[in-house]
Structure formats: C-alpha cells, structure tokens
Amino acid sequence: MAFVTYPDWLQDLHVRKPDENAGRHIARIVRGLQGISLTHERERLEALFLANEAPERAALVASMKTNCGTSMRAIYALAGCDSADRYLLDPYQVGMAVAWVLEQARINGALVAASQWRRAGPGWGLHYGTPGKNDDHMEWALDTPDPHTGSVEHGGGGRPGNAITIARGDIRWSSGRPLRALIDPELMADNPALADNPY
C-alpha cells in the first residue's frame, strides 16, 4: 500500500486542529475548497479526490461530472471519516455518490431526522430531495441555524460548474426541495484526521 502526500494547502485542511471538533473541521475544509470545480482550479479538485481515490484514478474522477455526493464523500475522507472495511476506497459511479453517503451515515448511526434541524451546526450534512423524484442534493451547514427561521450559511458541490460554493439560505429548503435528513459529523468523522491516508 502506498500513502498519499497532500500538497501543503490540502494537508493544512486535512489535519484537525486541537480545538476543533469534527463538525468545525469539516466546515473549515468546505470553506478552504470554495470555488474549485471542473472548470476552475481542477488541480485542486484532483488533490481533494486523492483523499479517497487511488492516485491513478484521482485525475479521472476530477474529469467526470462531479456532484454534491462526490464532493461530500471526498471531504469526509479528508476529515478522517472512519474507513473501516475500505468503503472509502471502493470505486463508484458518480450517480451513486449521494446514495453512498447516505448508506455510510446509516451504518454509522449518523442519520438524523430533518425535524431535528435545530440540532445542526458547523459541518452537519444536509440531504435535500423530493420523495419519489430523482432530485437529491447535499450541502454542508457552516454555522448554527437561526432557531426561528432555519437560515444558515451553507456550502457544497453540485451547483453550476460543479463548484464547491458557499452561500446563505434556508437549510429547510434548497431549490424547492425539502430537507429530508441531517448527517451528524461527530458520528461520521469521529476520528482525528491521520497524517496520511492509506491505499
């Protein structure tokens, strides 16, 4: 097995700071990746995908039509998400990325009902979608929601240009899609980030 050597800018995001919990670590990663996409700084996108793709596949995956689930999977890996049973390392089809993230959240007991959105905070995953329609979307909460309106800064992939972006919006709705579930980062990424990720 080889070990990935991250560029300095990504290594800084990879290592959790002593005062960070998993959620705040993820929020810092998302902010640090703001704007990278298939058409903008793709080299940085490739570096991100090295968190959970073999080096020979990272460039290939970065040339595909990435989406929110692809980015979320990579960010969880970068943040030290438990990779027991090598589930982070299995190649996957892009269209299955959201389903993959939700399945890992179920396995880790990290899937939280949407009705508990007030519990969310930095680094919480937000799963949007209309039941019965193929319009699933994922974003990250980057702050604590307003307790009355649910408004919170958020970021994620799957937007025009497939960029990781940051915006303000109502976490209960995204492009007309209802919030279906939350993902607790303390249960998804409960291990301090390692110095290197094995392959």
LINPE-V996464 format. One record per residue. RES is the residue in one small letter. SS is DSSP state (hx for helix, st for strand, lp for the rest). OMEGA is omega in degrees with one decimal (NA if undefined). BURIAL is # if it has 9 or more other ideal C-beta (glycine too) atoms within 8 Angstrom, else .. Layout:
# LINPE-V996464
res = [RES RES]
ss = [SS SS]
omega = [OMEGA OMEGA]
burial = [BURIAL BURIAL]
This chain:
# LINPE-V996464
res = [m a f v t y p d w l q d l h v r k p d e n a g r h i a r i v r g l q g i s l t h e r e r l e a l f l a n e a p e r a a l v a s m k t n c g t s m r a i y a l a g c d s a d r y l l d p y q v g m a v a w v l e q a r i n g a l v a a s q w r r a g p g w g l h y g t p g k n d d h m e w a l d t p d p h t g s v e h g g g g r p g n a i t i a r g d i r w s s g r p l r a l i d p e l m a d n p a l a d n p y]
ss = [lp lp st lp lp lp lp hx hx hx hx hx hx hx lp lp lp lp lp lp lp hx hx hx hx hx hx hx hx hx hx hx lp lp lp lp lp lp lp lp lp hx hx hx hx hx hx hx hx lp lp lp lp lp hx hx hx hx hx hx hx hx lp lp lp lp lp hx hx hx hx hx hx hx hx hx hx hx lp lp lp lp lp hx hx hx lp lp lp lp lp lp lp hx hx hx hx hx hx hx hx hx hx hx hx hx hx lp lp lp st st st hx hx hx hx hx hx lp lp lp lp lp st st st st lp lp lp lp lp lp lp lp st st st st st lp lp lp lp lp lp lp lp lp st st st st st st lp lp lp hx hx hx lp lp st st st st st st lp lp st st lp lp st st st st st st st lp hx hx hx hx lp lp lp lp lp lp lp lp lp st lp]
omega = [176.6 175.7 -179.9 171.1 -178.3 169.7 -173.6 -176.8 179.8 176.7 177.7 177.3 -175.1 -173.9 179.1 179.7 -175.0 -176.6 -177.0 165.6 -175.7 -177.8 179.9 175.2 179.2 179.7 178.4 177.5 -178.4 178.3 -178.5 179.9 -175.5 173.0 -178.2 -176.2 176.3 -174.4 -178.1 179.2 -177.2 177.4 177.7 176.5 176.3 -179.9 176.9 -176.9 173.4 177.7 -178.0 173.5 175.0 -175.8 -178.8 179.5 -173.2 179.8 178.7 -179.1 -179.9 177.9 179.3 177.7 -176.8 179.1 -174.9 180.0 176.8 -179.3 -178.0 178.5 -178.1 -178.9 175.0 179.1 -179.8 -177.8 177.4 177.5 -178.0 -178.6 176.9 -178.9 173.2 -175.2 176.5 -170.4 -178.8 176.3 -177.1 173.0 -175.8 -177.7 -178.4 -171.4 -179.8 178.8 178.8 -178.6 -179.2 179.1 178.6 176.8 177.5 -179.0 -177.7 -177.6 -174.2 -178.5 -175.0 -179.5 -179.1 -179.4 -179.9 -175.0 178.9 177.2 -173.2 177.9 -179.2 176.3 177.3 175.7 -180.0 179.6 177.5 173.1 177.7 -179.9 179.4 178.4 179.9 -177.7 -178.9 178.6 179.3 175.5 176.9 166.6 -178.0 178.9 175.0 -178.3 170.6 -173.2 -178.8 -173.7 -175.5 -179.7 -177.2 173.4 -177.2 178.5 178.6 179.2 175.3 178.9 -179.9 -175.9 179.3 -178.7 167.1 -172.2 177.3 -178.8 172.9 179.8 179.1 -174.6 -178.8 -179.4 176.8 -178.3 178.3 -178.9 -179.5 172.1 -176.5 -177.4 174.4 175.8 -178.4 -176.2 -179.4 177.7 178.7 -174.6 -173.1 178.7 173.9 -178.3 180.0 179.5 179.3 175.6 -179.7 172.9 NA]
burial = [. . . # . # . . . # # . # # . # . . . # . # # # # # # # # # # # # # # # # # . # . # . # # # # # # # # # # . # . # # . . # # . . . # # # # # # # # # # # # # # # # . # . . . . # . . . . . # . # # # . # # # . # # # . # . # # # . # . # # . # # # # # # # # # # # . . . . . . # # # # # # # # . # . . . . # # # # # # # # # . . . # # # # # . . # . # . # # . . # # # . # # # # # # # # # . . . # . . . # . #]
